[in-house]
Amino acid sequence: MPLLALLALLLLGACGGSNPAPEILTDEEWERLQRLGPIGDPPPSPTNRFADDPAAAALGQAIFFDWRLSSDGKVSCGSCHDPAHGFADPRPHSIGAHGREGARHASTLVNVAWNRFQFWDGRADSLWSQPIQAIENHAEGDFSRTELAHLVAATYRTRYEAIFGPLPDLAGVPTRAFPGDPAWEGMSEDQRRAVNGIVANVGKALEAYMRRIVSRNSRLDRFLAGERDALGEAELRGAKVFVAEDRGRCIVCHDGPNLSDGNFHNIGVPDPSGDTGRWAAIPQLLADPLNRDGVFSDAPGGNLAGLTQMESQIGQFKTPTLRDVSRRPPYGHTGAFATLEAFIDFHDRGGGAPGTFAGEKEGTIRPIGLSDREKADLLAFLRALDGEPLPTELITPPR
């Protein structure tokens, strides 16, 4: 492309340009659409000073694909967050160690660095504390934190110490022990602190890796940057459904470059288990010694101020990013929606019927009445949110 043409294209993308499809989008709708991209670099992670350390990311990648981080040696982080499936799970509920089934669908790790809280319910407040909960969960890795510390000492010592400094002496630390377990309670305070320090650093290495799992340069991004033929008429009509106040209203929750407001909502997804979501997660987060205000945070103080448990949180779950959304069915925290078409129909109906889920459905979730063509157009737009494939060396076990 000639240099002048390239500069013009970049300038058009930088200033947004005039409405490219006035026959489809109103100027107000065009302004809303421009809020959706393109996406930049992940936000800073002040509680993890190793978040952008290349050596930490390389160590985190090795740990992410290590099957030994499970009690049966058959489950890794990549088992439930499959890079070939949008870093999510093709099964409604993941299968963990010893064939145990999880309670929720494994959400995507794509653009996970933009999440202020982790998991569907937000019971982790950092990307470095989240994986420790998954590794230790009975239905996931079922791998205790002392087992993790011993594995690091035996397998990753050189790489770990080059980043985080000398490992503490683990002599006398039980092979398997975790908070609440008698073996853990029998450890000295110094031993517990040493083990927690190791697992926190493992989490920080995993965060450094996961911060690189970013979906960029989707057809929507290219369109917003000035490549006007990146979206066709059907996708533009779908964009209108997405942003219009009197149609899909998707942008109410899926706003901003990450196509998520990062908040928690009750949209009435039927759940026979009665899962209370965010409401049950708040006390777990506040009690977690690995939270952002704990001693293992690199910037403690005030991160959780004002966070309290409220009745309105019952049945709320985090808004997922819609980037790469077509690559990772099924959908919803229950994984009950096998296709995007099914989830669009669910929203069009106004969510689930009262009594089929915990808590109260939000008032913004109400019947819409989209036509078949509007649904097809919205689906076309959602498929235009898929980014470029990530490099092979980033999504496979390191050599």
C-alpha angles and dihedrals in degrees: 000000000000114000095242092051090049092050090049091051092050092047091051090051093047095053096035095235126228123307104293095198110034090160089063108022127045115224089254091053090048090053090052092048091054089061089068099072170158099305123223133196122320116273117261119278103214095177090060115054090185094055094112098031109125092210091052090049091051091050090047091052091053091050092046091063097037110118090196090077090086133072093244097037092238104097130070132169086262091057093074097023098051113190089209090058102047091280089292134098124267088211120082089233123021122241113230136185116332091012094291116160120229124230097237142030114271106250122221124273092208108123089353090148089074092062115103089197129029134223123032089283099039096239089148119058099196138042090236096056095045099072093051090061091050094047092050098040113116092227095044123035096344086200115140124226093245089054088051092050092050091047091053091049093049100039112018103029098120095046093042094050092047088061107028104023131245119348115240121248108274096188109137094016109131118249092235123024136133136174111293093023118115091234090056093047089051092059121095120255090249091053093050091048092049092051093045089051091055095048091046089055091048087054091050091053090049090050090052088056096043092051086069093059095094129152110219142162099031118169088260090054091050091048092051089048090058105272093127097182091058089091125045129211094271092053091048091051087049090051088056091053088049097053104027116109093217097046131039097343088197090146090068087081103009099060133137131035092304091051091233132092088213090231134118125255140175107225094165101255104178110249120174090193092067091232108190094199116187094017094064092041098061098073090043091055095046091051096047112110088205095060123119093267095049128104092263093059116102091217110028125172133083098004093120099034112142095010107139139158113260133179091237089067093066109119095006120140132182121271106245123219114259093212109119087003096147090058098063118053138191106067141209130040089284094047088227097133108081097189141025088244089060092050092048089052090050092054091044090056090053098255128283129339118265112269095033095090140030122269130000124315115238118258092237089066104083138130114292108180102219117186120239089255092051090052091049091048092049090051090051090052093049090053088054088064093073112112132215116290114269118245113276092234090060098052101043133068109279117251 
